[in-house]
Amino acid sequence: MTAIFWMNTKMSDTSIVKIKGRRVWDSRGRATVEAEIELACGARGRAIAPAGASRGAREAIDLRDADGMGVTDAVANVNGLIAKTLLDMDACKQEEIDRALISLDGTLNKARLGANATVAVSLAALHAAASAQGLPLFRYLAQGKSVRLPLPEIQIFGGGAHAGRRIDIQDLMVMALAAKSFDEALEMTARVYHAAGELMRDAGKLRGVADEGGWWPEFDSNEEAIETLVRAIARAGFVPGDEVAISLDIAASEFGSSKGYRLGLGGKSLDSDGMCELVLDWLARYPIASVEDPLAEDDRTGMMRFTAAAGQRVQIIGDDYLTTSAARVRDAIADRACNAVLLKPNQCGTVTETREALDLAKAAGWGCIVSARSGETEDLSIVHLATGWDAGQLKVGSFTRSERMAKWNEALRIEESLGADTRFAGRAALPLKQT
């Protein structure tokens, strides 16, 4: 594997001298793990593990206490086994640190140490190394190469596991395809978000927000939700599909499998072919440019059929289907089962494993979307990963709630810091011949 990180020849001693784990709290009021690392040169790095409500069965798991909520054991692993193993290691040798974590855990899904412990430590080491070189994290990751600000994918309506399963679709999002900068993309999205809220208020359906800050989906059908989003785009003054397009996260594993799908709205029961036909019908009727997990994580044949039918004109993202696994990305490339990967560092548990999945996807010409989780914090790591790795796309959640806005605002600061060197991925980030 080629070296990931740029090494500064003037770098002072970057050996790890202290690792501290602590319990902190996420946006859903659940305990999570924060790790802080100090280097011999005095540089420090800190990171917090997120947590998902909709989780792939094959992703790395959080280590929780017997009550299913606490993180006492995970924090103890950071302060005990992990600290003992990583002390004196060079924080700038990220792959060595991550391989040590993987070896120490010894399981396929981080069940011993907990992915909440390993990802916090892995990211904290990365931040410490960047700090030691006096670089913002995105520049450290970029290795001196030019980077692009990612195209944001922003939730307008929540659903699925993020909104009490009020509708089946988990995320109804927009992408500002006509934007020429990250700043403009946020401005356009803000107009759509507020227009959607006005539509909900006018219809007497304004009920607050879901887990990730999108409007609570007070709809009678999945189709009504999509149609309302189209209306919100138009009400905001944009051409649906041209200037602003829709992105759906179906999260089909939440209500189905290769054996069948049961939609709560409308009470439909569908087989794999029927589920394919339903989502393909939505693509034909609405200005949708991206679909995530249209079939369940174990419906390999369905994902292959769906991608064969729509992959030339729509981005098809594997999330639960791929769980940020390089091995599963490799298999899906061979199967032609997706054309994009969602990258969540806590799904695999380390920075290195996340990067391996991204590299494989990029080499195949896939889209790459660095993503937050529904249980988030003020941690800004993923913004820097998406920019420094030139992933092209970033999915954080909605356009409200501080744990979301902290990340969007950090991207604005990065864009401003680049000045004349600023580039924006825009619609070119989508792996499509036509958008």
N, C-alpha and C positions, 0 to 999 in steps of 0.2 A: 504494500500500500504506500502511495506517495505521502510525503510529509504534509500534514495539514496546516501547521502553524509556522508563521514567519518568525525567525529567531533574530533578535537584535544583538549584534556583536558587542555592544556596550552594556549589556544586561548585567546587573549585579546578582548576588546570590539568590537564586529562586527556589532553594530547597524549602520544603514544608517544615515549619517548626511548631505549629499549633493547629489543631482541628477542634472546633467546638460545634456540637449539635444542640439545638434547642427546639422546644415546642412553640409553634406560633399558630395563627388561625387564618383560615381562608375565607373566601367571599360567601360561603354557605354556613359559616360559623362552625366549621369542622376543624379539628386539630390537624396540623401538618408539620413537616420537618423543615427547619432552616439549618443550613450548615455555613460555618464561617471558617476560613482558612487564612492563616498568617504565614508569611514567608520570612526567611532570614534577613532579607533586605528591608523588612518592615511593611511591604505591600500586603494588602488584604483583599480577599474576595468573599462574597456572600451570595447565597442563592436559596430559593425556597421551592419546594416540590409542590406542583399543582395536583389536582385530583379530578377524575372524570366521573360523571353520573352514568353516562352511556359508555360502557367499556367493552372492548373486544375480549372474547373469551381467551385469546392467546396472547394478550399483552402482559407485560411484567406487572406484578401485583404490589400494591402497597402492603406494608406490614402494619397491621392494626392489633391493638390489644384485645383481650378476650371479650370486651364489650363491643367490639367492632368499630369503635370510634377513636379511642386514644392512640397515641404514637409513642408511648413510653419505651417499648422495646426497640423501635426504629431509632429513636434518639440515643438510646443506650448503645446501639450498634455503631453509630457515628462516633460517640465518645470513647468507645472501647475497641472493638475489633478493627474498625476502619482506621481510626486514629493510629493505633499501634502499627498497622500495616503500611500506612502512607507516610508516616513521619520520616523526614530526610529525603523523600523522593523529590525530584525536580518538577515543579508545577508546570513548567513549559513543555514537559514531555507528556502531553495529554493522553496519548494512546497507551503509554506505559501505566499511567495512573488508572485508566479505565480497565485495562487488562487485569491489573491487580485486583480491582473491585470485582470483576467478573469471576476471577479465579477464587477469590475469598468467598464469594457467595456460593459458587459451585452448583447452582441449579439453573434450569432453563428459563425460569421466569422471575428471578431475583427473590424467591420465596424465603430464603434464609435471612438476608440482610434487609430486604424490602426495597422496592424500586424508589419509594419515597426517600429512603436514606441515600441510595447510590446516586440518584440523579441530582439531589441537592449538593452532595460532595463533588460530583463530577463537574457541575456547573460552577461551584464555588472555586474550584481549582482553576478553571478557565478564566474567571474574573480576576483572580489573584495574579495569574501570569500576565494578563493584559495590563493590570495596574503596575506591575513591576517594570514594564517597558514604557510606562507613561502614555499608553494608547487607549482610546475608547475601544470597547470590545469588538465592535464591527470592524475597525481597522486592523486589529490584531488578527482577526479571522481572515481578512481579505488578503493577507500576505503581500501587501503592496499593490494589489491589483485594483482596478476601478470596480465600483459596485453600483448596483441599481437599487433604488428604493422599491420595495415590493408593491404589487397591486393589492390593495386591501379588499378582503371579502368580509362584508359587515352585515350582521344579523339585523333584520327589521322586525320579524315576528319569531318568537321562540315557539317551541312545540316539543312533542315527544317527551323524553325523560327530563327535559329542561322546563316543562310546563305542565306537570301532572298528567301527561299524555292527553291533553285537551284536544290536540289533533295528532295525526300519525306522523306527519313530516316534522322532523326535529328542528331544522333551521330553515327559515326562508330569508335569504340574504340577497344583497345587491353587490355588483361590481361596476364601478364607474369607468366604463371602457373608453369614454371620450376624454377623460382627464389627461392633462399633460404633465401633471406633477402630483406628488402625494398629497400636498396641501389642497390642491383642487379636488382630488378624489374625496377627501374628507368633507370639503364644503358641499360637494354634490350629494354625498350620502346624508349629510345633516338635513338637507332640504327634503330628501325622500323620507327620512325617519320621521321628521315632524309632520310631513304631509300624511303619512300613514296614521299617526296619532290623531290628526284632525279628522280623518275618515272614520276612525274608531269612535271618536267623541260624537261626531255628527250622527252616527248610527246608534248611539247609546250603548256602545260596547267597550268603552275604555275601562279596563279593569286593572291597570298597573302593568308591571313588567315581570318577565320570566327570569330564570337563573342567570342568563348571560346578558340581561338588560334589554332584550327585545320586547316589543309589546306583547302582552298576554293574548293568546290566540282565541278570542271569543267568536269562533266561526262554526258553522253547521256542517261544513265539508272541507276536505283538503283543497278542493278546487276553488271554493270561496276564498280561502286564504291566499292562493296564488293570484286569483283575479283582483283581490284587494291590493296586493302588492303592485300589480300592473297599473292599477288606477293611481296608486300613490306615486309611482314613477312619473306618470303623465301629469298628475296634479302639481308635482314639483317642477314641471316645465321641461322634462326630458323625453326623448323618444325611446320608448321601451325596446330593448334589444339592440339598439344602435348606440345610443349614448350611455344608457344604464341597462345592464342585463341582470337577470335573476340567476342566483345559484341556490340549489336545493341540497340540503343534507337529509336524505331519506332515513338513514340509520335503520335500514330494514331488518337488521338482526334483532332489534327491539321488539318486533311483532311478527317475526317469521323465521323460517329456515328453508333449507332445500326441500323440506317435506310440505311446506305450505305457508301461506301468509294470511293473517287475520287482522284486518283493518278495523279499528274501533269506530271510526266515523263511517256510517253507512252499513256497518256490519258485514262487509264483504269478506269472503273467504276465497283466496286465489292460489293457484299452483304457481310454480316458477314462471311458466310461460305467461300466465295471466298477469303476474306482477310486472314482467317485462313490458307487456302490452300496455298496461296502465301508465307506466312512466313514459314510454314512447309516445303515448297519446298526449301526455302533458307537454312533451317536447314539441310536438306538432302544433299544439294550440297556443302555447305561451312562449314569451321571449326568454328562454332558459339557455344559458351558455355553459353551465356546469352542474353536474349531479354527483353527489357523494353517496357511496354505499347504496346504490339502487336495489341491490339484492343482498341477501344475508351473507354472513361471513363464511358459511359452509356451503354456499350455493355456487360452486365453481362453474358449473355448466351454464347457469343463468348469467353470471358475470361475463363469461365469454360470449354468449349470444347477444347480450345487451351491447357490449363493446363493438361487436361485429356490426350491429345495426346502427349504432349512433356515434361511434368513436371518431369518425371523420369530421363531425360537425359540433360535437359537444365534449367538453372536458369531463372525463369519468374518473372520479377519485376513489381510491381504496383507502379506507380508514380502518374500521373493524376488520375488513378483509385482509389488510396488510400489516397492521399494528407496528409500523415503523421497523419492520424486520427486513434486513437485506436479503435473507434467504427467500422470504415470501415475495419480495419485490422481484427477485430473479425469476421465480417460478411464474409470476404473473406476466412478466415480460415475454417469457416463452409461450405462455398461454394466450397472450393478447387479451388479457382479462380486464385491463384498465388502461388508461393513458396518463394517469397522474397519481401521485402519492401524497397523503397527508402525513406530516412529520411532527410527532409529539415526543419530545425526549423522554418523558416519563413512561411512555409505552414500552420502551426498550431498556431504559434505566441508566444510560450513559451518553455522553456527547459523541464519543467515537462511533458507537453503534448507530446513532442518528445520522451521522455524516456518511457512514457506509451505505445506508439506505438511500440517502440523497444522491450520492455519486453514481450509484447504479441507475437510478431513475433518470438523472441528467444524461448519462451516456446513451440511454435508450430514446432520448428526445421527449421524455415525459414532462408534464407539469409538476412542479414541486411547491407545496403549500406548507409552510411552517405554521403550527397551530397551537393555540392555548387550550385549556380545558375548562369545563363549566365551573369547577372549583378553583378559583384563581386568587392571586395576591398582587401586591405591588411590584413583584419581581418583573424585570424588564428584559430578561435574557433572550426570549424568543425574537424580540424585535431586532436585536443585534445578530442573532443567528440568521434570520431571514435576509438581512442586508449584507452582512459580511460574507456569507456563503453564496450570495446572489441567487437565492432560491427562486425569486420572481414573484411569489405570492405570500400573503400573510393573513391568517384567520385568527381573530382575537375574540370575537363575540360581537356585541352590539355597540351602539353609539351612545351609551349611557352606562353609569356605574364606574366608580373610580378605578377599580382593578382593571377595567377595559380601557378607559380613557388614558390611564397612565401609559399604556403601551402605544396607543395611537399618537399621543403627544410626544413620546420619546422619538418616534419615527420622524415627526416634524422637526425636532431638534437636530436629528442626524441630517435630514435634508438641508436644513439651514447651514449646518457646519460644513457641508461639502461645497457650498457656494457655486462657483462657475463649473465645478466638476460634477454637479448633481445630474444624475440620470434616473429616469423613472421607468420601471418595467412596463406598466400599462397593459394594454390588450395583447401585446406581443408575448406576455408570459403564458398565455393559454396555448396548449399544444395542438392548435387547430390550423388547418389550411385556410379556413374561412371562419370569421367570428360574426 
